[in-house]
Amino acid sequence: MQDMIRKIVEADTKAKALDEQNRRAAEKEKRQIEGEAAAIYERYMEQAHEEIAKNDAYLEKRMERKLRDVTARQESALIKLKSDFEQNRDRWVDEIVSRVVG
């Protein structure tokens, strides 16, 4: 009987030790998974920031080109308007005066 109780106690002790070992292994796995998840998140965020920086640079260059195009069209229109004014100013003044007076 004593031998049976001793075997039960030993089995219980081994089971508790095994349970503790499994708990520690599970904790270690959990920490490892959390570390890997954090590393993956950091890599993802770094890639996202790089992609955003590339997009910002592309969009900025694109907007600069559009601004130059708009500015060039405005300057061209201004030159044409000034030219029209210089060519037609006397005729326009005469026409306005004749309509008002006449």
VENPE-V102031 format. One record per run of one state. SS is the DSSP state (hx for helix, st for strand, lp for the rest). FROM is the first residue (numbers start at 1). TO is the last residue. If there is no record, write none. Layout:
ss	from	to
SS	FROM	TO
SS	FROM	TO
This chain:
ss	from	to
lp	1	1
hx	2	101
lp	102	102
